[in-house]
């Protein structure tokens, strides 16, 4: 994604002021993942096992384009 130089600061300010109800975390490797004191989950290419307040996605980079798994952990 390319952002016009004059709009870059507006995009940064917008992202910094948002308070999403839920987060999605992305990893490029399978295995155990966790953040701070949250429960850990085991991330697989097609989903994850375990309970977390966050959704976890598996992603790989193919020709500099992120490719995400089809399912989201719940």
ROZA-173543 format. One record per atom (N, C-alpha, C, O): x, y, z; residue in one letter; chain. Coordinates in Angstrom, 2 decimals. Example, Ala and Ser with C-alpha at 12.3 -4.5 7.8 and 13.67 -1.06 7.14 Angstrom:
REM residues 2
ATOM 13.19 -5.69 7.80 a A
ATOM 12.30 -4.50 7.80 a A
ATOM 13.20 -3.30 7.80 a A
ATOM 14.24 -3.32 8.46 a A
ATOM 12.85 -2.25 7.08 s A
ATOM 13.67 -1.06 7.14 s A
ATOM 12.90 0.03 7.87 s A
ATOM 13.41 1.14 8.04 s A
***
This chain:
REM residues 74
ATOM 0.85 -1.16 0.00 x A
ATOM 0.00 0.00 0.00 x A
ATOM 0.90 1.23 0.00 x A
ATOM 1.87 1.31 0.76 x A
ATOM 0.58 2.17 -0.83 x A
ATOM 1.32 3.42 -0.89 x A
ATOM 0.44 4.54 -0.36 x A
ATOM -0.73 4.64 -0.72 x A
ATOM 1.00 5.36 0.50 x A
ATOM 0.26 6.47 1.10 x A
ATOM 0.89 7.77 0.62 x A
ATOM 2.11 7.93 0.68 x A
ATOM 0.07 8.69 0.15 x A
ATOM 0.57 9.98 -0.29 x A
ATOM 1.29 10.65 0.88 x A
ATOM 0.81 10.59 2.01 x A
ATOM 2.43 11.28 0.62 x A
ATOM 3.23 11.86 1.70 x A
ATOM 2.44 12.79 2.63 x A
ATOM 2.65 12.77 3.84 x A
ATOM 1.55 13.59 2.09 x A
ATOM 0.79 14.52 2.93 x A
ATOM -0.25 13.79 3.78 x A
ATOM -0.66 14.30 4.83 x A
ATOM -0.68 12.63 3.35 x A
ATOM -1.70 11.87 4.09 x A
ATOM -1.10 10.92 5.12 x A
ATOM -1.81 10.41 5.99 x A
ATOM 0.19 10.69 5.04 x A
ATOM 0.84 9.74 5.94 x A
ATOM 0.58 10.07 7.41 x A
ATOM 0.22 9.19 8.19 x A
ATOM 0.74 11.32 7.79 x A
ATOM 0.53 11.71 9.19 x A
ATOM -0.92 11.50 9.60 x A
ATOM -1.18 11.12 10.74 x A
ATOM -1.87 11.75 8.71 x A
ATOM -3.29 11.53 9.02 x A
ATOM -3.57 10.05 9.28 x A
ATOM -4.33 9.71 10.18 x A
ATOM -2.96 9.18 8.49 x A
ATOM -3.14 7.74 8.69 x A
ATOM -2.54 7.32 10.03 x A
ATOM -3.16 6.55 10.77 x A
ATOM -1.37 7.80 10.35 x A
ATOM -0.73 7.48 11.63 x A
ATOM -1.58 7.96 12.79 x A
ATOM -1.79 7.21 13.74 x A
ATOM -2.08 9.18 12.73 x A
ATOM -2.93 9.71 13.80 x A
ATOM -4.21 8.89 13.95 x A
ATOM -4.64 8.62 15.07 x A
ATOM -4.81 8.50 12.83 x A
ATOM -6.02 7.69 12.88 x A
ATOM -5.75 6.36 13.58 x A
ATOM -6.51 5.96 14.47 x A
ATOM -4.68 5.69 13.19 x A
ATOM -4.37 4.39 13.79 x A
ATOM -4.07 4.51 15.28 x A
ATOM -4.43 3.62 16.05 x A
ATOM -3.41 5.58 15.68 x A
ATOM -3.04 5.75 17.08 x A
ATOM -4.23 6.11 17.97 x A
ATOM -4.16 5.93 19.18 x A
ATOM -5.30 6.61 17.40 x A
ATOM -6.45 7.03 18.21 x A
ATOM -7.55 5.98 18.28 x A
ATOM -8.56 6.19 18.96 x A
ATOM -7.39 4.86 17.61 x A
ATOM -8.42 3.83 17.60 x A
ATOM -8.29 2.92 18.82 x A
ATOM -7.19 2.66 19.30 x A
ATOM -9.43 2.44 19.31 x A
ATOM -9.47 1.50 20.44 x A
ATOM -10.35 0.31 20.04 x A
ATOM -11.52 0.25 20.42 x A
ATOM -9.79 -0.62 19.30 x A
ATOM -10.61 -1.75 18.85 x A
ATOM -11.06 -2.63 20.01 x A
ATOM -10.35 -2.76 21.01 x A
ATOM -12.23 -3.22 19.87 x A
ATOM -12.74 -4.12 20.91 x A
ATOM -11.96 -5.43 20.91 x A
ATOM -11.82 -6.07 21.95 x A
ATOM -11.47 -5.83 19.76 x A
ATOM -10.75 -7.08 19.64 x A
ATOM -9.57 -6.91 18.69 x A
ATOM -9.65 -6.12 17.74 x A
ATOM -8.50 -7.63 18.94 x A
ATOM -7.31 -7.55 18.10 x A
ATOM -7.12 -8.85 17.32 x A
ATOM -7.56 -9.92 17.73 x A
ATOM -6.46 -8.72 16.19 x A
ATOM -6.02 -9.87 15.42 x A
ATOM -4.51 -9.82 15.35 x A
ATOM -3.93 -8.81 14.96 x A
ATOM -3.89 -10.89 15.73 x A
ATOM -2.43 -10.97 15.69 x A
ATOM -2.02 -11.87 14.54 x A
ATOM -2.69 -12.86 14.25 x A
ATOM -0.93 -11.51 13.89 x A
ATOM -0.46 -12.25 12.71 x A
ATOM 0.94 -12.78 13.00 x A
ATOM 1.78 -12.07 13.54 x A
ATOM 1.17 -14.03 12.63 x A
ATOM 2.49 -14.63 12.78 x A
ATOM 2.87 -15.34 11.49 x A
ATOM 2.01 -15.81 10.74 x A
ATOM 4.16 -15.41 11.24 x A
ATOM 4.64 -16.10 10.04 x A
ATOM 5.25 -17.46 10.39 x A
ATOM 5.95 -18.05 9.57 x A
ATOM 4.98 -17.94 11.59 x A
ATOM 5.48 -19.26 11.97 x A
ATOM 4.43 -20.00 12.79 x A
ATOM 3.68 -19.39 13.56 x A
ATOM 4.38 -21.29 12.60 x A
ATOM 3.46 -22.10 13.38 x A
ATOM 4.07 -22.37 14.75 x A
ATOM 5.27 -22.18 14.95 x A
ATOM 3.25 -22.80 15.68 x A
ATOM 3.75 -23.13 17.02 x A
ATOM 3.05 -22.33 18.10 x A
ATOM 2.03 -21.69 17.86 x A
ATOM 3.63 -22.39 19.29 x A
ATOM 3.03 -21.73 20.45 x A
ATOM 3.27 -20.23 20.41 x A
ATOM 4.38 -19.76 20.12 x A
ATOM 2.21 -19.48 20.71 x A
ATOM 2.29 -18.02 20.74 x A
ATOM 1.46 -17.49 21.90 x A
ATOM 0.43 -18.07 22.26 x A
ATOM 1.91 -16.41 22.48 x A
ATOM 1.19 -15.76 23.55 x A
ATOM 1.73 -14.36 23.73 x A
ATOM 2.85 -14.05 23.33 x A
ATOM 0.93 -13.50 24.35 x A
ATOM 1.32 -12.12 24.58 x A
ATOM 1.07 -11.79 26.04 x A
ATOM -0.04 -11.99 26.55 x A
ATOM 2.09 -11.29 26.72 x A
ATOM 2.00 -10.90 28.12 x A
ATOM 1.43 -12.03 28.97 x A
ATOM 1.95 -13.14 28.95 x A
ATOM 0.35 -11.75 29.71 x A
ATOM -0.25 -12.74 30.61 x A
ATOM -1.41 -13.50 29.98 x A
ATOM -2.10 -14.25 30.67 x A
ATOM -1.64 -13.32 28.68 x A
ATOM -2.74 -14.01 28.01 x A
ATOM -2.43 -15.49 27.86 x A
ATOM -1.26 -15.88 27.82 x A
ATOM -3.47 -16.32 27.77 x A
ATOM -3.23 -17.75 27.50 x A
ATOM -2.53 -17.94 26.16 x A
ATOM -2.73 -17.15 25.24 x A
ATOM -1.72 -18.97 26.07 x A
ATOM -1.02 -19.21 24.81 x A
ATOM -1.89 -20.07 23.88 x A
ATOM -2.73 -20.84 24.33 x A
ATOM -1.65 -19.92 22.59 x A
ATOM -2.37 -20.69 21.59 x A
ATOM -1.34 -21.34 20.66 x A
ATOM -0.22 -20.85 20.52 x A
ATOM -1.75 -22.45 20.05 x A
ATOM -0.91 -23.12 19.07 x A
ATOM -1.43 -22.77 17.70 x A
ATOM -2.54 -23.15 17.34 x A
ATOM -0.64 -22.03 16.92 x A
ATOM -1.07 -21.54 15.62 x A
ATOM -0.66 -22.53 14.53 x A
ATOM 0.48 -22.97 14.47 x A
ATOM -1.63 -22.85 13.67 x A
ATOM -1.44 -23.73 12.52 x A
ATOM -1.79 -22.95 11.26 x A
ATOM -2.44 -21.91 11.36 x A
ATOM -1.40 -23.41 10.08 x A
ATOM -1.74 -22.68 8.85 x A
ATOM -3.24 -22.49 8.64 x A
ATOM -3.65 -21.52 8.00 x A
ATOM -4.07 -23.41 9.16 x A
ATOM -5.50 -23.29 8.93 x A
ATOM -6.30 -22.91 10.17 x A
ATOM -7.52 -23.09 10.19 x A
ATOM -5.65 -22.41 11.20 x A
ATOM -6.36 -21.98 12.41 x A
ATOM -5.46 -22.07 13.61 x A
ATOM -4.23 -22.13 13.48 x A
ATOM -6.06 -22.07 14.80 x A
ATOM -5.27 -22.19 16.01 x A
ATOM -6.03 -22.97 17.06 x A
ATOM -7.26 -23.10 16.99 x A
ATOM -5.29 -23.49 18.03 x A
ATOM -5.86 -24.29 19.10 x A
ATOM -5.59 -23.55 20.40 x A
ATOM -4.47 -23.12 20.65 x A
ATOM -6.63 -23.40 21.21 x A
ATOM -6.49 -22.71 22.48 x A
ATOM -7.41 -21.51 22.54 x A
ATOM -8.04 -21.14 21.55 x A
ATOM -7.48 -20.91 23.71 x A
ATOM -8.36 -19.75 23.90 x A
ATOM -7.51 -18.51 24.13 x A
ATOM -6.55 -18.52 24.90 x A
ATOM -7.89 -17.45 23.44 x A
ATOM -7.19 -16.18 23.58 x A
ATOM -8.20 -15.07 23.36 x A
ATOM -9.19 -15.26 22.64 x A
ATOM -7.98 -13.93 23.95 x A
ATOM -8.83 -12.77 23.70 x A
ATOM -8.62 -12.25 22.28 x A
ATOM -9.48 -11.54 21.75 x A
ATOM -7.49 -12.59 21.68 x A
ATOM -7.16 -12.13 20.33 x A
ATOM -7.39 -13.24 19.31 x A
ATOM -7.30 -14.42 19.64 x A
ATOM -7.68 -12.85 18.08 x A
ATOM -7.69 -13.79 16.97 x A
ATOM -6.26 -13.93 16.48 x A
ATOM -5.50 -12.97 16.50 x A
ATOM -5.89 -15.13 16.03 x A
ATOM -4.55 -15.36 15.52 x A
ATOM -4.64 -15.82 14.08 x A
ATOM -5.41 -16.72 13.76 x A
ATOM -3.84 -15.20 13.19 x A
ATOM -3.77 -15.57 11.79 x A
ATOM -2.36 -16.01 11.46 x A
ATOM -1.38 -15.47 11.98 x A
ATOM -2.26 -16.99 10.60 x A
ATOM -0.97 -17.43 10.08 x A
ATOM -0.80 -16.78 8.71 x A
ATOM -1.73 -16.79 7.90 x A
ATOM 0.37 -16.23 8.44 x A
ATOM 0.62 -15.56 7.17 x A
ATOM 2.01 -15.92 6.67 x A
ATOM 2.96 -16.05 7.44 x A
ATOM 2.11 -16.07 5.37 x A
ATOM 3.42 -16.25 4.75 x A
ATOM 3.56 -15.16 3.69 x A
ATOM 2.57 -14.64 3.19 x A
ATOM 4.79 -14.83 3.35 x A
ATOM 5.05 -13.83 2.32 x A
ATOM 5.41 -14.56 1.03 x A
ATOM 6.35 -15.35 0.99 x A
ATOM 4.64 -14.28 -0.02 x A
ATOM 4.90 -14.87 -1.33 x A
ATOM 5.09 -13.71 -2.31 x A
ATOM 4.16 -12.94 -2.55 x A
ATOM 6.27 -13.61 -2.86 x A
ATOM 6.59 -12.51 -3.79 x A
ATOM 6.25 -11.14 -3.19 x A
ATOM 5.68 -10.28 -3.86 x A
ATOM 6.62 -10.97 -1.93 x A
ATOM 6.42 -9.72 -1.18 x A
ATOM 4.95 -9.39 -0.92 x A
ATOM 4.63 -8.25 -0.58 x A
ATOM 4.05 -10.36 -1.07 x A
ATOM 2.63 -10.15 -0.80 x A
ATOM 2.22 -11.09 0.32 x A
ATOM 2.42 -12.30 0.21 x A
ATOM 1.65 -10.55 1.43 x A
ATOM 1.23 -11.44 2.52 x A
ATOM 0.05 -12.31 2.09 x A
ATOM -0.90 -11.84 1.46 x A
ATOM 0.13 -13.58 2.43 x A
ATOM -0.95 -14.53 2.16 x A
ATOM -1.41 -15.06 3.50 x A
ATOM -0.62 -15.66 4.23 x A
ATOM -2.69 -14.85 3.84 x A
ATOM -3.22 -15.23 5.13 x A
ATOM -3.97 -16.54 5.05 x A
ATOM -4.47 -16.92 3.99 x A
ATOM -4.05 -17.23 6.18 x A
ATOM -4.83 -18.46 6.23 x A
ATOM -6.31 -18.12 6.09 x A
ATOM -6.72 -16.98 6.33 x A
ATOM -7.10 -19.11 5.69 x A
ATOM -8.52 -18.87 5.46 x A
ATOM -9.35 -18.76 6.73 x A
ATOM -10.40 -18.13 6.72 x A
ATOM -8.90 -19.37 7.81 x A
ATOM -9.72 -19.37 9.01 x A
ATOM -9.09 -18.52 10.10 x A
ATOM -7.88 -18.29 10.12 x A
ATOM -9.93 -18.06 11.00 x A
ATOM -9.51 -17.22 12.12 x A
ATOM -9.77 -18.00 13.40 x A
ATOM -10.82 -18.62 13.55 x A
ATOM -8.83 -17.98 14.33 x A
ATOM -9.01 -18.68 15.60 x A
ATOM -10.13 -18.06 16.40 x A
ATOM -10.30 -16.84 16.40 x A
ATOM -10.88 -18.87 17.07 x A
ATOM -11.97 -18.38 17.91 x A
ATOM -11.90 -19.05 19.25 x A
ATOM -12.73 -18.78 20.12 x A
***
